[in-house]
Amino acid sequence: MAHLADVTREVRIALKLLTASLIIVVFLFIFFKGGLIMKNLFFPTPPLPPEEKFGKLPRVSFPAQKIENINYRINTLSGDLPNFPDRINVYKVKKKNPSIIALQTVRENLKSQGFSENEVKINDSLYQWTSNNQVVIQYNIFNDYFKINSNFLVNPSSPPEGAGAKKDRTFNASIDFLQGLGLETSDFAENESDIAYLKITNGTLTVAENQNDAQFVRVDLFQKNIDKDYKIYYPTAKNSTTYFIFKNDSSPSKIVAGKYQHLLPDDSSTYPIITAELAFEELKKGNVLVFNDIQGKDTIDITDISLGYYAGEENQQYFLPIIVFKGNAFKAYVQAISETSIGN
């Protein structure tokens, strides 16, 4: 039978061995973990390259314009150009699913909104209808883009009144009209959209000084940001590619002109983008789309630089990122995708 002293001695030896083992395990853990931390600190694993799942991309197709010889000066709050990420999502533009009943569906939707007269086939994709108050809509049945026109310039109306001239009313009336046509409206942002009061001067539509001086009200529908942070920009500085002009009030029956060219993002893939420094060089070279409301100024102060997306042509295949330079009454768009990812 073992003596108590022998048992105690064996227990002590076992505890010492266990303690030593734990110390070794902790040391090895700290050694390897510390080594991994040091490796990541001084020799970090490079990130995976951008996906580029869509292959080479087209260039951003800006409208043609004559670029003035302007000097630019960085005058941001920090005094420096921003640091952008090295990549960004590129989105395919969502396409309408083909349907053998596309024409019938469009015909029925337009009839519900008062366009049921004088159906005319312009080509395989484009048809025209007229409302009972002689407003004409030309509608592309393959992509749902449309334009509305009438002779409202020769039939001026009284000033917009009351709730009909308010932003929320004209916005809601526009959304109701589009939903009546079965179109997507969820990405239009009321807080981003804008109204303008218009009048007829010498047979042309001009901006009115105020509501009392106006004969029409125009609402431009702007889309919500992509990926929360990135605004969508259009081929003009202040207007969207989707808008409506109302007379008297903002009921759908009072729409006298408008356009719907609404691009929606679909699948995405990451692509490399240029730095703000390279974009600034492109700006100075004139490889941009420029909006400058102050003519004759030799030097423009750039006060803000940001990333965004461009929504332009009707046949645009992708939401392509742009770098946006802003100043006092000035805006310019520069293509953001790196030249290595641009096709011919």
BELTA-V210841 format. One line per field, one symbol per residue. ss: DSSP state (H for helix, E for strand, C for the rest). phi: phi as a letter, one per 20 degrees, with the letter a starting at -180 (. if undefined). A space follows every 50 residues. Layout:
BEGIN
ss: ???
phi: ???
END
This chain:
BEGIN
ss: CCCHHHHHHHHHHHHHHHHHHHHHHHHHHHHHHHHHHHHHHHCCCCCCCC CCCCCCECCCCCCCCCCCCCEEEECCCCCCCCCCCCEEEEEEECCCCCCC CHHHHHHHHHHHCCEEEEEEECCCCEEEEEECCCCEEEEECCCCCEEEEC CCCCCCCCCCCHHHHCHHHHHHHHHHHHHHCCCCCCCECCCCCEEEEEEE ECCEEEECCCHHHCCEEEEECCECCECCCEEEECCCCCCCCEEEEEECCC CHHHEEEEEECCCCEEEEEEEEECCHHHHHHHHHHCCCEEEECCCCCCEE EECEEEEEEECCCCCCCEEEEEEEEEECCEEEEEECECHHHECC
phi: .ffgfffffffffffffffffffffffffffffffffffffecffffffg flfemfdfffeegfbeefececcfcfgencefeefebbfddfefdfffbf dgffffgfffffdndcdlfceebfddccccefdmedcdcefecmfbcdbb effdcfdfggclffdeffffffffffffffemdfcfeedffefbdcecbe clncecfefbffeedbcdddedeffelmddfedcfdfddeecbbdddmbd fgfefdarbccdedfcfcbfcfceeffffffffffnebddccedenefcd eedbcbebcddcffefeceefcdddcbflbbbdcgeffgfddef
END
